[in-house]
Amino acid sequence: MANKDDKWENNVPGKFYVDQQCIDCDLCRETAPGFFTRHDDGGHSYVFKQPTTQEEIDQCMEALEGCPVEAIGSDGDDGAADSQSQASATPQATGEARS
């Protein structure tokens, strides 16, 4: 089970996050590429955008349920992240490639 106290700082605020158990397997990035991306230097995934629709939440839940090391959590901050935080964490803004 993911631990929100061990989540990567790269995660945008919100319900979903990736913690330090991540083994960089790429499953979440393939399952929900609009929400998970890779931190190239750190070798782990993180949430760069929180889902807003039920379909998007379902994609993130599928990634959570498929994670082989249970590094994805859904018990993070329920407060909506402001658009500035999400924009600054997008792969384009940080120069990181989505894999």
Sequence and secondary structure as in RCSB ss.txt:
>XXXX:A:sequence
MANKDDKWENNVPGKFYVDQQCIDCDLCRETAPGFFTRHDDGGHSYVFKQPTTQEEIDQCMEALEGCPVEAIGSD
GDDGAADSQSQASATPQATGEARS
>XXXX:A:secstr
   GGGB TTS SSS EEBTT    SHHHHH TTTEEEETTTTEEEESS   SHHHHHHHHHHHHH TT  EES 
S  S   HHHHHHHSHHHHT    
